[in-house]
């Protein structure tokens, strides 16, 4: 579904737009928020659920999450109003109640977790290969058609592999299939729930659910309040912004549009990436290439780094200590503008959690995604394709901008090594998706990745495939490649001794 403008994506954008409208225009916030579900679901017959009342029930919870608030418990002794806890959310500071990712129970379809089924395409063939290969005798013929006994089935998939008519389908919960660390569980009625002790907030479950039953929390309301307070608010944008707001929107137009939205200035997050690849190049040469350290792990993807620490604690000392590009850039901004608030605008859901860490909290004041930013532009009526560019964007090198795609981090570090330390032999590896990241960490643990610089990305495709993006992944990767090629320098200048 990635990159398709589905009703789920349209609904998410509409909610972000309307929540932004509340911040920009509401004179009576509580009443306007209570009226919002009726404004969004303004039809009489639902095209999605059995009735409009369920539509509005789901929208109510989406509104709460977009305001940074938690879902209302479904099983409670007293009814909870949509605006319950609004006072705590109506502030001009970073805010959301953990956990970040939540399943909206009223939207969950309780999809089957793992099940093989015979479809109507079964021809009842004489060979019965499905029955012949089943190791547990779970398939029988009933009225000339194959039937699977789910009690006996061990989900091996052999029947599907041999069916000449593709008449056997494998049903599994999309959110669970997308989660590489097994954080999706089931409640007593079969609906999905997230194990927050395991979840690393990559958001792949969210973008994989065809019912839109999983959503993250947003800070757009509080960000707008901060901008209304009169304080200087400066944006830093991840490299993957290119192409996300339309094929005709250039980086220069985007920067001007952000200023029109109210940001005092705009920096490339790739500045911090340039700083990081320089430092990690030096670390690789002095520690890994010399044999003093077995291997090195990059750390710019928070979901990958958290997963490595949680599941492979023995690798903690191998994870780079360098600041992530978001934090490094924020510190540059704070040094130049000590009084400013810093907003990271990017593709990533887990950056919201990274920005809440005790060591990062004072550096990054807000995190919003491209999808959420689209809602802000729409609420203000800013048409990016009509913006006249008044600004330049040439802060970073090709190396730093390349961080936005899978393999780009390791490639940037390799380019720096070749430029600064010619003749050094470099071994790099990268993994995309948490499932693949786990595999490469198992290999590293077994001693089969010694001498390697290992990059991990939670999202297949890298940051251009983040949960908060707007466009298809191949399209985003192509746009980023062009943005990278437009950089004036290939790698950062070699640091002076």
N, C-alpha and C positions, 0 to 999 in steps of 0.2 A: 504493500500500500504506500510505501514511501514515495513522496513526490506527487501523489495524486491528490487533487483538491476534493477530498471526500466531505460528506456532511459532518463527519466528526471534526475535521480540521476547520470547516466553516463555523461550526458551533463554538469551538475553542476561541477562534479569532473574534467572533461576535461578543463572547463573554469578556475577553480582554478589552475590546473597544468600549463596551458599556461600563465596565468598572473604571476605565480611564475617564469616561464621560462623567461618572459620579464624582471623581476627584476634581475634574476641571470645572464642572457646571452646577453640581447639586447645591441647592439652597437648604434642603431639608434631607440630610443624608439618610437617616433611618427610614423615613417614608419612601424616599426614592429607591432605596435598596430593596425594600419590601415589594415595591411595584415592579421591579426589574424582571422577575420571571414571567409576568404577564405581558411585559413589553416584548420579550424575546420569543416566548411561545404565545403568539397572538392569533393562532388559528384554532379551529373547532375540532378538527379530526387529525389525529396523529398519523404520520406516514411511517413512523419508526416503531412505536410501542402500541400497546392495546388501547391507550387513550392518552389525552393531553395531560392528564393529571400526573402520569408517570414522567412525561416529558418535563413538566415543571418541577417535579421532585428532583430529577437529575440536575436540571439547570440551577436549582437552589444551592445544591452542594458544590457545583462548579463555581458559582459566584463566591461562595465562602472561601474556597481554595484560592481563587484569583485575588481575594482580599488578604491572603496570607493566613486565613483562619482554618481551623480544623473542621472536619465533617461533624455533623451532629450524630450522636449515637442513635441507632435505630431502635434499640431496646432500652427504654427509659420510662420512669414512672411519671414524668411530667413532659409535656411537649416543649420542644426547643424552637424558639423563633429563629428565622433566618438571620436576624441582626444580633443574636445573642453573642456578646463579646466584642461588639463593634467598637466600643470605646477604646479597647486596647489596640485595635487595628488602625484607628484613625489618628495616626501619628506621622511625623516626618523623619522617622528613623527606620533603619533596617528592622524588618519584623516578619516572622512567621513562626507559628507553633510547630515544633517537630512532632511527627516525622514529616519529611519533605514529600515523599510519594505516598499516595493513599488510593485505595480502591473504593469507588463509590458503589455501595452494595446494591442500590436500586437500579444501577446501570449494568451490573454484571450479569451475564447470561448463563453462568455456571457451566461453562463449556466442558466437554469431556477431557480429562487429563491425558489419557493415552488409550486409544481404543481402535481396533480394526473392525470394519464393518463391510458386509457384502452389499453392493448397491444394486439398483434395478438393471444395471448393464450385464449382470450375470446371465450367461446363455445356457447354463445347465449342461455344459459340454460332457461328452462321454469320458474323456480322459480324466477329469477331476484332478488336475495337477495340484490344486490347492489342498485337497484332502490327502493326496499322496505325500506331500512334503511336511505336513503338520506334525511336529514331534510329540504332540500331546493328544492327538485324536480329537481336536476341538471342532473339526468341521464335518458336518453331515449333510446329506441331501434331503431336503423337504420339498415335496411337490415339484421335483425337478430343478430346484435351485439350491445353491450352497447356503448354509447357515453356520455362523460361528457361535459356539457356546462360550460366552464371555467368562464363565467360571473356570473353564479349562484353559483358555487362551493365555499364553505367556508373552504376547506382544513381540514375537520375534520377527514378524514381517515376511516370513518365507512365503506365505500364501500370496501376498500381494506381488512379490517379485516374480512369481511364476505364472500368474493369471494372464492368459493371452488376450483378454479383453479389457484389461485395466478396470476390472469390475470390483476390486477390493480397495477401499480407501482407508487411510490412516488419519484418524481424528486426534488432535492433541490441542491442548489449551495454548493459543498463540502467545499469550504473555509469558507462560511458563517456558515455552520453547525458545523464546527470545532471551530469557534470563540465563546467563552463563554460569551462575553460581547457586542455583536451586533455591532462591529466596521466595519463590511463589508457592504458597501452600493453599489448602482449601479449608473453608469453615464447615460447620456441621450440615449445611444444606448444599454444599458443593461450590459455593462462590469463592472466587480467588481472594486471598489475603496475603499481605506482604510480611515476611519475617524481617522486622527492622534490625535485628541483630546481624543478619546476613547481608541485607540490601546495601549496595554501594551507590545507589541513586543515579545510575547511568541513564535511566529513562527509556531503555529499549522495550521494556514491558508496556510502557505508556503508548509508544508509537506503534506497537504491534497489535494492540487491542482493537478489533473492528467495531466494538460497541462504545469505545471511548470511556470505558469504565475506570480507567486509571488516570490520575492527573497529579501534577505537582503544584506546589504553592508558589505564588507570585509576589513580587514586591513592587509592582508598578504603581499601586495606589499610594504607598508610602513614598516612593520616589517622586511622584508628582507633587505630593505635599511638601517634600524637601525643596523642590524647585520653586514652589509657590512661596516658600519661606523667605526668599531673597538671598539665600546663601549661594555661593558659587558652586556649581555642579559641573564636573568635568567627566567626559566619557572616554573610555578606552575601548577600542573595538577589535575583536578577534579577527585574524586574517580571513576567515571563512565568510565574512559579511558580503564579499563580492558576489553579485548575482542574486542574492537572497531577496532583493526588493525590486526585481525586474531587470531584464536583460539590457535595457537602455540606461539604467542608473549607474553612472560611473562612480568610482571612489570619491572624486571631487564633489559630485552632486550629493552623494550620501553625507559627506562631512558638512556641507552647507545646510542640508536638511536637518541634521542633528542640531546645528546651531539655531536654526529656525524653531525647532522644537523647544529650545530653552537651555541647551548645554553651552557653557561658557567657552569650552574648547574641546577638541577631539584628538586623541593620541592613538597610534597603532599599538596594539598589544604585542605586535612583533618586535617592538623595541626590547621588551623583556626577553623575548625568544632569542634575539641576537646576543644578549648578555649571557643567557643560559648556554647556548651552544658553544660560545667561546670558552666558558668555564668548564663545561663537560668535555670539550676536546682536550683541554689541558689535563683534566683528571684521568681520562682514558689513557693518554700517553704515559703519564707518570705512574699510574697505579695498575691499570689492566694490562697494557702492552708490555710493561716491565715484569709482569708476573706476580706482583705483590697482592693483587686482588684478582679473584677468579673470573669475575664478570661484573658488569655494571648495568643497572636498570635505570631508565629514564623515569622522570616523575611528573611530567607536565599534565598527565591525565589523572585527576584525583581518584576516579573509580578504579583504575588499574593499580594505583599506588596503595589504596586502602585494601583492595582485594589481596595484593601481595603480602601486606603486613598481617592481614587477618588469617589467611590460609597458609602462608609460607613465612612464618615469623623469622625463620633462619636467614631470610634474604633482606631483612631490614637494613643491615649495614651495607648492602649492595645498592640500595635505592639512593639516587642522587640527592645530595643535600642542597643542591642549588634551588633558589626560589623558582616557582613556576612563573611563566611569562606574565600571568595576570598580576601576581604579587609584586614581581620585580618592576613592572611598568607602573603599578600603583605607587610604589615607593619613589620612583622618579617624579611622578606627578606631585606627590605630597611634599617632596623636597623643593620643587619649584613653586608650588602653590600650597603652603602649609595650612591655609584656612579652608581649602576646597574639600568638597565631598567627591569621592571617586566612584564612578559607576562602570562596572564591567558589562559590556554588551557582547554576547557570544551565542554559540550554538548549544551550550552545555547546561544540563540540569544540575549536575553534581558540583559545578562551580559555586552554586548557592550554598552548599554545605561547606566547601572549602573556605568560602568567605566568612563563615561563622566560627571557624576555629579560633581559639584564644590567641594564637600567634599571628593571625591574619586579620582579625576583626577590626583593628584600627587602621588598616591599610585600604581595604575595599569596603565601601559603605553600602553599596547595592549591587545586585547581580540581576540582570534581566536577559531574556533570550531574544533572538530575532523575531520569533513568533509574537512575543509579548510587545516588543517594540512596534511591530506592525499595528497592533491594536491602538497604541498611543498615537501613531501617525494618523490612523483613520479617525480617531476621536477628535483630533485637531484639524482634520480636513486637509492635511498636507499631502499633495500628490507628488511623489518623488520624481516621476518621469517628466514633470513640468518645472522642476527646480533648475534655476540657472546657477551653475557652479561658480562659487566665489572663493574657493579655497583649494589649496594643494594638499596632497597626501603623499609625502615622500619621507617618512620617518625611518623606515626599516630597510633591511637588505632582503635579497631573495631567500637567503637561508632562514631568516626569521619568519617570513611569510609562508614558507613551505611547511611550517609546523601544522598547518590546517588539514593536511591529508595524511593518511596512514603511510608510514615509512618516512615521512618528511622530517621528523625530529632526528632520527638516526642519520638520515642523509645529510642534514644540515651540519651535524657534528662531524661526520666523515669529511665533508667539504672543508670544514675549518681545520681538521687535522692535516689534510693534504696541503692546505695553504700555509699553515703555520709550522708543521713538522714534516716536511717532505721526506719520503722514504719510509715513514712509519707504516707498518702493515696493519690494516684495519679490518676487523671482522664485525659485521653488524647483522642483526636479525630484528624482525618486527612481527608482532602478532596483532590481529584485529579481532575484536569480540572477546568477551570475558572467557568464553569456552576455550578459544585458541590461546589466550593469555595463560590460562591454567596449564595447558599442555606444554607451553614453552618454559614455564616455571618448573614443571616436573622434570623436564629435560635438564634444566639448569641445576636443579637439586641433585640430579643423578650424575652431575659432572660432565654432561655432554655439550655444554655451552661455554666452556671455559675460553677465555680470551675474547668473548663477545660483548659488544654493546647492544643491549636488548631494549627495544622500544615496545611498549604496550599501549594499545588503544582500546577502550571499552566498546566503542562504536565501530562496527564494520565499515571501513572506508575512512575512518578517522573523524576529526572534528566536523568536517563537511557533512557528516551523517549524524550529527548530534540530535538530541530529542527536541531541540528548540529551533530547528531549521525550517525553511519554507519551500525549498525546491528539490527536485530529484538529485540524488547523490552524484551521478555522472555529470550532470549539468553544473553542479556546484564545484566539482573537482576541476572541470575544464575552465571555469571562470577564475578559480584560484591560480591555476597554472599560468593564465594570462597576466594576472596581477603580480605573480612572482616574477615573471619575465620582464615586467615593466619597472622593476626595482633598479635603481641607479647602480647599486653595488651588489655583487654576487654573495660575498661573505663580509662580516664586520672586519674593520681594520684590525690587524694584529695588535694585541695589547703591548704597550711599551714595557720594557723591563724596568 
